[in-house]
Amino acid sequence: MTTSTLTEPFTPRGVAAFARASGRRLFLAQSIIALAAAASLAWFLNQNCFSVITTAIQNLPDAGKISYGKLDWPRDPAVLAEGRLMAFDVDPAHSGTIHSTAEVQVEFGRTSVRIYSLLGYTELSYRPARFAPFNRTDLEPLWGAWWEEILLMIAVASCFGLLLSWAVLATLYFFPAWLLGFFLNRDLPVGSSWKLSAAALMPGALVMVAGIALYNFGFLNLVSLSFFFAAHFIVGWVYLVLSVFFLPRTTADKPKENPFK
């Protein structure tokens, strides 16, 4: 097993090795990284969103509904559930008496829902023609029957979506990579340039996986995680440029023979 195989796709040298690798080998590496990214997203959603939704539903009253554009709430304003990322509460008058420490606060009012965040809040009105249950009796069995399937569908969609986005981005990046290899006198045909561009995107995905893990363990907040999200694009560009330098140089032309020999 070579050093480049051990370091793929963590170093520019390892990424450069994919330029000469088979398409099957590249797809296998991409699939492993995409599965890891999808699993980390599912972990993030389950820990920070789905578990909070479950608690919120369990704290709903036995009776309650949203009908004709209004919420029927028989209690005083109350916090339904609160986590690091999300919180759910009910304040029919949107009086502002409930202040959550979560980074996103979803507040159900009499006629609208307000979503508070660091950027302010967005207000969404209930649709007058729609009816929705807002009680534990109806929502608990419904959510219990579907939340695992919803989480699985999100994970599968994110895995295939990531593979598709890598293919599109590699198609956009391969010509600049080929041009850089041309001026650096590197052996980088067009097909190899596409594979190199696709491989260079995987380290950025690993950076995002690391950011999600750090957030779930409590080392980051949502703002810090957004920096990881922006950085994972930059990491892909950096690896794309650096990996070109680890490609072999093109073979120089053979010197002409001495005609007087």
VOVOTI-66934 format. One record per residue: x negated, y, z negated of N, C-alpha, C in turn. Coordinates in steps of 0.02 Angstrom, whole numbers, plus 50000, padded with zeros to 5 digits. Example, Ala and Ser with C-alpha at 12.3 -4.5 7.8 and 13.67 -1.06 7.14 Angstrom:
493404971649610493854977549610493404983549610493584988849646493164994749643493555000249606
//
This chain:
499584994050000500005000050000499565006250000499665010650048499245016550054499445021950006498985026849998499135032549954499725036549978499785037550044500345041450071501005038050056501015031250057501625027650041501825028649969501335028749924501485029649854501735036649839501515041649877501685048549861502275051149902502535047249949503105049549988503715049749942504145054849946504025061149982503855066849934503385065649889503235070349836502675075249852502275073749901501715078049919501755079849993501445085350014501425086950086501105081550128500585078250101500265072750138500765066950148501145065450096501645060150103502185061950152502405068350152502905070550200502625070150271501985072050280501675071750346501655064650373501625059650330501605052750353502245050750389502805054150374503425052450407503435054550481502985059050501502965061050571502795055150615502405050350591502225044450629502605038250607503045038950559503425033250535504015031750582504305026050575504885024250615505505028050591506005028650634506625031850614506975028050559506915021450560507235017350507506925018750439506265019450437505925020950374506125027750347506185032650392506395039350371507105039150344507545035650379508245035350358508315031850290507905026650279507915023250215507715027850158507185031750169506965036550117507495041850106507785044350160508315049350153508915046550115509085040350129509665037350096509555036650021508945034850001508785034149930508835040949895508555046049927508585052749897509305055349895509685054149949510385056349951510795052849897510675046449886511035042849834510865045549765510225047249754510015050149690510355056949680510385060949734510715067449728511455066749715511785062049749512495060949738512635058449667512205054049642512285051649573512195057249522511715061649534511605067249488512195072049490512495073149549513085077449553513675074349516513765067749524514305064349488514195064849412513585064049391513415064649320513565071649295513375076649334513505083649316514255085049310514645082849358515365084149357515705080349301515505074149290515815070249237515675073149168515065075349157514875077849092515145084849078515155089049129515315096049118516005098149141516335094149182516995096149208517525090949191517425084749212517955079749205518095078149132517585077849092517695076449021518075082048987517935088249007518295094048979519025094049001519145092249064519835091749089520225086449050519895080849037520225075548999520425077948930519975081448896520135084048829520685089148832520675093448883521195098648890521885095448899521925090248940522565086848951522805083548887522345080648849522545077348786522805082348735522595088748741522825093848693523435097648716523725095748773524345098848796524935096448754525455100348750526055097948715526415092548755526895089348724527265084048757527745086848810527925093148805528375096348853528075102748878528175104248942527905110248972527865109449047527955114949084527935114549157527815121449186527635121449250527585127549289528105127149344528595131449342529135131349391529365138449406529555139549468529785146149491529265151549477528625149649481528095154549473527955156549401528215152749352528105154549282527915148349242527505149449191527285144149146527745143749086527995137849073528395136549013527935133848959527755138148911527285136348858527615137548790527745132248751528115133048688527685134948628527035135948638526585137248582526275144248587525875145848535525485151948536524875151048581524525156448599523905155748637523425150948603523115146648642522695141448612522145139448661521585137048633521045134148673521195126748681521215124348743521355117348756520725113048752520185115448781519555111848781518995116648798518395115148772517835119648784517185115648788516795116848840516145113848848515635119148864515035117048883514515121848902514685125448966514945121749015515085124649080515785127449084516285123649062516985125449072517365125649007517885129849007518355130048951519055131248980519555128348948520245129248968520635131948909521035137048921521455139748868522105142148898522585143448855523235146048875523365152448837523475157848873523655164348845524175167448891524825166448875525345168548921525305175948942525085180248897525065187348913524375189648938523895185148944523205187048960522975192848915523075191848850522945197148802522205198248790521775193548809521065194248797520845192348727521275189148689521105187248621520665181048618520655177148672520255171048673519625172348713519055171748679518405172748712518005166248704517865163148760517515156748759516765157848770516365153348742515645153648753515445149748816515925146448848515785142848910515625147748965515275145249015515065149549071515635150949120516135146549121516735147649162517335146249118517775151149113518375150449071518995150749116519405145549113520025145249151520605146449103520955151949115521495153949070522165153849106522635149949079523305149549107523745154849074524025159249115524485164349090525195162849109525635167549095526345166549109526475165849184526155170049225526285169949297525665168749339525085167849308524475167149347523935163649307523415161649343522815158649313522235163449323521855164749271521265168849276520645164549265520155165349309519525161749303518985166749288518725166549227518215171249204517525168149213517055172449233516355170349239515915176449229515265175549240514805181149232514945186649284515275184949338515415189849391516075193449381516415192149325517075195249314517605189849313518185191249341518705186149343519095186549409519375180849427519815180249485520495178049460521025181049487521705179549465522085176349522522395170649508522795166949557523495166149531523975168449569524675168049548524965161149563525435159049521525785152749534526245153649594526335148349632526785148649689527505147649665527955152249684528645151749659528995145349681528825142749739529195136849765528895130249741528375130449701528045124349679528225122749606528275116149593528375113749525527765109549506527515110549446526945106649422527035105149348526925099049328526965097549256526375100649219526515102849159525995105749116526085102949046526045096249041526135092848978525735086448977525595084048918525185078148909525545071848935526195071548926526575065548944526505063849018526535068949061526505067749134525785067649160525365072049134524705072849163524195067749139524265065349078523765060649052523735054149091524295050749105524245044649146524045046049218524255051749245524075053549314523325054749321523045058649275522335060049276521925053649260522175049749213521825043649195521785038649252522275038849297522285034149352521855036349411521705042949415521375045449475520685048549465520485050049403519875053949396519255050049419519235043549408518665039649431518635039349507519215038549539519225038449612519025045149641519245050649609519065057349633518315058349627518025056349570517305057049560516915052849610517145046849624516815042549673516845045549743517425048249761517495051249828517045057349835516975061249782516525067049784515805064749793515605059549758514925056949763514785054349833515255050449861515155047749928515135053249980515595058149974515605063750021514955067850017514705068849957514085072649949513485068949979513475062349973512935058350000512925058850076513495057650108513525058050181513445065350205513715070050166513635077050185512905079350182512535076650134511825078450129511435075550187511575069450206511235066350263511395070250327512015072250335512205076050394511875082950396511865086250338511555092950335510805092550350510475087150327509765086250342509645085450417510095081750450510025080850522510115087550559510595091550537510705098050569510115102750556509885102950494509325107450478508685105250513508575098750518507975096350554507995098350627508595098550656508675100750725508515108150732508655111950679508505119150681507765120550667507445116250628506765117550605506225114450649506405109550691505875105650723505475109850773505795114650806505425118650855504905123150821505085126950766504565130650731504005126250705504175120250682503655115650658503205113450716503505111850773503115109850831502665115550854502935121750852502545127550873501955128650827502065127850761501515128450713500985123150726501205117050738500725111750753500335113050817500665116150866500325117650929499765122650918499905128050880499395133050869498845130750821499005125850778498495123150733498135117250764498295115750827497965110350863498075103650828498705102350808498875096150774499255091450821499165085150810499495080050852500215079250827500675083250857501365083350834501835083750895502005078050924502495078050978503185080450954503635081551001504295084250984504675079450938504675073050953505035068250911504745067850841504085067950836503765067950771503905074350732503975079850769504145086250737504825085950704505305082650737505975082050708505955077850645505595072250647505545067950587505185071450530504675075350547504325079150495504785084250463505195087650504505655092650478506185089450434506415083550453506915080050412506605077850346505995075350348505665072950287505505078650239505365084550266505175090250224505755092750182506365090750198506955092950160507065088850097506765082850094506885078550036506595081149971505985084049969505735086649906506195091949875506515096049917506975101049890507565097849855507815092349884508365088749851508155086049784507535083649779507275081049715507215086649663507045092749687507025098549641507725099949614508235099449657508915100649634509145095249585508945089049598509115083549551508795084849483508175087249483507835088849420508195094549384508425099649422508785105249392509435102949360509795098549393510425095949364510285092049300509755087949301509585084149241509405088849183509025094049197508845098849145509455102449118509935104049162510545107249138510945102549094511015096349115511405091549076511105090249008510435090649003510105089648939510065096048897510335101548923510375107748885509785112448891509335111248938508745115548945508875121548991509405121449030509555126849076510275129149066510405135349086511095137649091511285138149164511885140749178512125140949247511715145649290511475151149261511065155949298510405152649317510085149249270509455145849285509555140349337510125136849333510265131649382510345134649452510625140649456510695143849521510015145449551509515146949510508835148049535508545141549564508695135949531508485129549558508825128249625509455130249631509815129249694509485133249750509305139549735508965143649785508265140949800507925138649748507235136249756507195129949798507725125849797507675119549834507665120649909507925126349932507865128150003507145130250018506865134349974506185136849984505685131249982505785126349938505335120649934505315116950001505885116250034505895112950099505485116650151505525123350151505125127350199504385126650183504205126850119503505126350099503215119650120503585114250107503345107650126503295106950202503755110050238503725109650311503085112750338502885118450309502275121750332501655117950309501635116150245501025113050219500895106150249501435102450263501335095650288501015095650358501105101050397500795101450463500035101250457499765104150404499035104250395498745097350381499165092550361498925085850346498995081150406499215083750462499255079650522498565079350556498425074050592497775073550627497735078650684497145080850698497035085450753497105081750819497275085550870497315082650937496625080750961496585075451001495935073051026495665077951077495035080051067494725084751113494575081251179494545085151233494375082451298493665079751298493555074351334492895071351337492435075951377491805076751357491345081051394491195078151463491105082551509490955080351577490255077251579490185072251624489535068951631489045073651668488395072651652487875076651684487795074351757487925078751807487885076551877487185074751899486675076951860485975075551880485705069151849486145065751810485925059651777485845053951827
//
